[in-house]
Amino acid sequence: MTKIILAGGFGKLGLAIQTGLVGTNYEIVGILSGHVHDSQYPVWTLLDKINVSADIFLDVSTPETVFDNAIWAIEHDMAIVIGATGLTDNQITDLRSKTQRGILIVPNFSLSAVLLMQFSQLAAQYFPDVEITEVHNPKKVDAPSGTAVQTAKLIADARVNTPMKTSDGQARGQRVADVPVHAMRLPGYIAQQSVYFGGIDEQLTLTQSTTSRSAFVPGVLLALAGVEKITGLKIGLDSVL
């Protein structure tokens, strides 16, 4: 059995992961949380209280804790899967320079989201004019989402031609790699993203949505299997598929 320490295990995604790992080759040996919880697993609220070893540190916690968690896991010789957002480019560079094992940063564990990003890269070669909208529940702490940011960066890298200049302003969204990104926070949504491409007298719209956090579990399992096969830091579930 591959031993897992799960950070953020009592959030909605963390609870789905707890359920999803039952009956697999992955064993949760403890959970790192910001609060004390009753659990069948050991629960720690501080990194220095963790008193077990593990093969993989799986982090779906918060932007405020993700970097410190990763540094601790590196120091304890664990492979790391990061599903939490909030890492800066400098922090990612720092983690890449320090790790001797695999680190996999996954902006979105949904397989449909991974495919959406791949399709967007292909479309961007022919349609440089593009905007992104993303919708999440009101409790999501970051905006735009990590998925939208990663999608925008991939589109920018794939573009062959320069997009048209458009007006700026508060209603025009946040520009990420010169791609306007619009974030909405509404009850009733878990995660949805649309990528709008415009060409001469034609349009292409790609949309992906998830209606339950159980949709992320297959991607989590693929990430756990993949991170032990890599060295260094990689970004995106597609990098281990």
KAVEN-V893601 format. One record per residue. N is the residue number from 0. RES is the residue in three letters. PSI is psi in whole degrees, 0 to 359 (NA if undefined). Layout:
((N RES PSI) (N RES PSI))
//
This chain:
((0 MET 138) (1 THR 126) (2 LYS 136) (3 ILE 132) (4 ILE 127) (5 LEU 119) (6 ALA 132) (7 GLY 32) (8 GLY 353) (9 PHE 6) (10 GLY 176) (11 LYS 319) (12 LEU 319) (13 GLY 319) (14 LEU 321) (15 ALA 323) (16 ILE 317) (17 GLN 314) (18 THR 319) (19 GLY 335) (20 LEU 350) (21 VAL 130) (22 GLY 6) (23 THR 186) (24 ASN 12) (25 TYR 130) (26 GLU 120) (27 ILE 121) (28 VAL 357) (29 GLY 162) (30 ILE 130) (31 LEU 126) (32 SER 156) (33 GLY 347) (34 HIS 156) (35 VAL 136) (36 HIS 148) (37 ASP 133) (38 SER 156) (39 GLN 347) (40 TYR 155) (41 PRO 140) (42 VAL 129) (43 TRP 146) (44 THR 354) (45 LEU 142) (46 LEU 320) (47 ASP 359) (48 LYS 350) (49 ILE 126) (50 ASN 23) (51 VAL 161) (52 SER 161) (53 ALA 164) (54 ASP 323) (55 ILE 137) (56 PHE 114) (57 LEU 116) (58 ASP 113) (59 VAL 41) (60 SER 240) (61 THR 159) (62 PRO 331) (63 GLU 335) (64 THR 345) (65 VAL 320) (66 PHE 312) (67 ASP 322) (68 ASN 316) (69 ALA 319) (70 ILE 317) (71 TRP 316) (72 ALA 322) (73 ILE 315) (74 GLU 338) (75 HIS 21) (76 ASP 48) (77 MET 146) (78 ALA 155) (79 ILE 132) (80 VAL 123) (81 ILE 113) (82 GLY 358) (83 ALA 149) (84 THR 176) (85 GLY 350) (86 LEU 133) (87 THR 167) (88 ASP 321) (89 ASN 322) (90 GLN 320) (91 ILE 318) (92 THR 320) (93 ASP 315) (94 LEU 319) (95 ARG 323) (96 SER 338) (97 LYS 331) (98 THR 145) (99 GLN 355) (100 ARG 190) (101 GLY 140) (102 ILE 127) (103 LEU 115) (104 ILE 121) (105 VAL 102) (106 PRO 331) (107 ASN 127) (108 PHE 353) (109 SER 129) (110 LEU 325) (111 SER 328) (112 ALA 321) (113 VAL 315) (114 LEU 321) (115 LEU 318) (116 MET 320) (117 GLN 316) (118 PHE 324) (119 SER 322) (120 GLN 318) (121 LEU 314) (122 ALA 327) (123 ALA 339) (124 GLN 336) (125 TYR 336) (126 PHE 92) (127 PRO 342) (128 ASP 114) (129 VAL 147) (130 GLU 155) (131 ILE 137) (132 THR 143) (133 GLU 142) (134 VAL 129) (135 HIS 173) (136 ASN 158) (137 PRO 341) (138 LYS 354) (139 LYS 129) (140 VAL 336) (141 ASP 148) (142 ALA 126) (143 PRO 167) (144 SER 159) (145 GLY 326) (146 THR 315) (147 ALA 320) (148 VAL 314) (149 GLN 320) (150 THR 316) (151 ALA 318) (152 LYS 320) (153 LEU 321) (154 ILE 315) (155 ALA 320) (156 ASP 330) (157 ALA 344) (158 ARG 139) (159 VAL 322) (160 ASN 161) (161 THR 134) (162 PRO 160) (163 MET 149) (164 LYS 136) (165 THR 172) (166 SER 153) (167 ASP 166) (168 GLY 167) (169 GLN 325) (170 ALA 357) (171 ARG 6) (172 GLY 174) (173 GLN 132) (174 ARG 122) (175 VAL 113) (176 ALA 40) (177 ASP 29) (178 VAL 120) (179 PRO 131) (180 VAL 129) (181 HIS 125) (182 ALA 130) (183 MET 144) (184 ARG 110) (185 LEU 143) (186 PRO 153) (187 GLY 348) (188 TYR 147) (189 ILE 299) (190 ALA 130) (191 GLN 140) (192 GLN 137) (193 SER 140) (194 VAL 120) (195 TYR 120) (196 PHE 137) (197 GLY 135) (198 GLY 189) (199 ILE 111) (200 ASP 26) (201 GLU 156) (202 GLN 149) (203 LEU 126) (204 THR 126) (205 LEU 129) (206 THR 139) (207 GLN 141) (208 SER 153) (209 THR 139) (210 THR 358) (211 SER 145) (212 ARG 347) (213 SER 341) (214 ALA 338) (215 PHE 343) (216 VAL 315) (217 PRO 323) (218 GLY 324) (219 VAL 315) (220 LEU 320) (221 LEU 322) (222 ALA 318) (223 LEU 318) (224 ALA 324) (225 GLY 326) (226 VAL 333) (227 GLU 351) (228 LYS 356) (229 ILE 161) (230 THR 149) (231 GLY 188) (232 LEU 131) (233 LYS 153) (234 ILE 129) (235 GLY 135) (236 LEU 328) (237 ASP 339) (238 SER 348) (239 VAL 7) (240 LEU NA))
//
